[in-house]
């Protein structure tokens, strides 16, 4: 449920969870459980897991990009080698015609 109320952060003062941070919607209560209540440490873990998933995707993307770069560099070397061969052939032809 999205009631558009600003979520607040508090510190638990209960015996069961002393000092534990949590976020909650001020419209929520023990009876009205459709509003947000979330322990901050669980939220942080979820965020870290989301970042880990994104990081894993970026690692794969980077690996594929690096393969493309290496393939491009190999192609450039082949072309440079072919250009040198052609330049040598041109010099050889000029020497024959001179």
Secondary structure, 3 states (H helix, E strand, C coil): CCCCCCEEEEECCCCCCCCCEEEEECCCCCCCCCCCEEEHHHHHHHHHHHHHHHHHHHHHHHHHHHHHHHHHHHHHHHHHHHHHHHHHHHHHHHHHHC
